[in-house]
Amino acid sequence: MKNNNLSILLKGIIKENPVFVLILGTCPSLATTNNVAGALGMGLAALVVLICSNVLISLLRKIIPDSVRIPCYIVIIAGFVTIVEMIVHAYFPALYDMLGVYLALITVNCIILGRAEMFAGKNSVGKSALDGIGMGLGFTVALVLMATIREVLGNASFAGNPIALLEPYKIEFLVKAPGGMLVYGLLIALVYVITRGKAPLKKSFSCAGCPNAGSCQTACTSAQAPESEKGDAQ
Amino acid sequence: MEMFKSLIIILLSSVLVNNYVLARFLGICPFLGVSKKLDQATGMGIAVTAVMLLATAVTWPIQYYLLDKTGLGYLQTIVFILVIAALVQMVELLLKKFSPSLHKGLGVYLPLITTNCAVLGVAINNITDGYTFLESMVSSLGVGLGFLLAMVLFSGLRSRIDETNIPRPFRGLAVTLIAASFISLAFMGFAGIVDALFA
C-alpha cells in the first residue's frame, strides 16, 4: 500500500512528467521559463492550486453530477487560482508583476483540469493529494530545468545572479520567445532518448479531461478524446 | 485621425509584434494540435477570432459596469472563464439551430476554445492594458487575426515536415516545437516595425 502511494507521488516527477511526457501546460512552460525565479514561482503557484483542487474535487466527486462536472471543476479551479493570485499579490509583489496574466491563466492550465478529470474525480482524497503533489512537483522541476538552461546560456545568470564566466558567450535569443520553443523541443527529444522504452505510451493516460483534448492530437489519443469531449460539451 | 491611428497601431502590433502564439505563448495547444492541415488551421483560426471578439464584447462591459461598480474586481478570473464557457456553448447552440452549414464547419472547434488560454488571456489583457471598449475590440480582432496568420503559416510548414525523414527522438512534438521556434524567430523581425511606420 505504501509502495503504491509512493509510486503515485513519484510518477508525476519522472515517468509521467506533465511537461515533458504528458505534454500538458505548454503555455506557461514556455512563457515563464526565461528566468529561474519566475519559473519556480509559477511552478509553486500551480502546485498549490493543483493540490487544493485535487483534494476538493476528490471530496466532492460523489456529489458533482457527471454531466456538469467540467464546469464544476473549472469553477473550483478558478476559485483556488483567485486565492493564490491574491496571496501572491499581497506577499510577493515582484513575482506578481513578473508572472502577470499567466498567474490568472493557471485556471486554464491543462495539467490541473486534466488531473481533476483523470485522477481526482475517480480516486480517494489521500491519493488525489499525493497525485497533486507529484504532478505539481513534476511541473515545477520541468519549469526550473528549462528556465535554468535558458537563463544560464541566454542571460549568463542564475536566478538573477550573474555568472561572469559565461558573460561573453551568452546566446541572447534563448531568453526570447523562439528560444523557449527550441529548448522545449530539444528537451522533449532528450527525455524521449533517456526514457526510451520506459516511458509509458501516451495511450495509457489519455488527457480526455482536458478541454483542448480534441485539438491536441499530438499529445492525446486522438481516437477517444474528441468523442468524449463532444459529449461533455453538449 | 489620432484615434484612428492609435487603433491601427493596436491592430498591427497585436497581429505582428505581440503575436499571442509566437511571442507571448498563449494558445499553444491548438497551435500545435490543429495545425496539421490547412483547412483545419483556417477553421480553428476563424473560430478563435470570432470567440475572442464576442468574449471581449461581453467581458469588457461586465468588468467596468458590474465588477468595478460593485467592488468585486477580484472575481475577474472566475466570472470571465464562466462567461466565456457559457458564451461558447450558446454560440454553438445558435449556430446549430440557424446555420447548420456553418456549424458543420466551425462547430467542432468551438468546444475546444472554451479554455483556450488565448481567449481568457486577451479578455484579461484588455482590462489590464486599460483599453477603451473600441480599442479592446480592435485588439481582440488583431490577436485573433494574428492567431489565424500563425496557424496558416505553420500548417504550411508542417506539411513539409511530414514529408521528411526525421530522426526518431525528434519525431512528433519535438520537431514541431523547433519549427515553431523558427517561425517565432522570423516574427521577431517585426519588432519595432509598427513604431517605425507611424514615426
Interface residues (C-beta under 8 A of the other chain):
Chain A: I23 T26 C27 P28 L30 A31 P71 I74 V75 A78 G79 V81 T82 E85 M86 G100 V101 A104 L105 T107 V108 N109 C110 L113 F173 K176 A177 P178 G179 G180 M181 L182 Y184 G185 L186 I188 A189 L190 Y192 V193 P211 N212 A213 G214 S215 C216 Q217 T218 A219 P226 E229 K230 D232 A233 Q234
Chain B: L22 A23 R24 F25 L26 G27 I28 C29 P30 L32 G33 V34 K36 M44 Y74 L75 Q76 T77 I78 I81 L82 A85 Q89 E92 V108 Y109 L110 P111 L112 T114 T115 N116 C117 L120 G121 I124 N125 T128 R168 P169 F170 G172 L173 A174 V175 T176 L177 I178 A180 S181 F182 S184 L185 M188
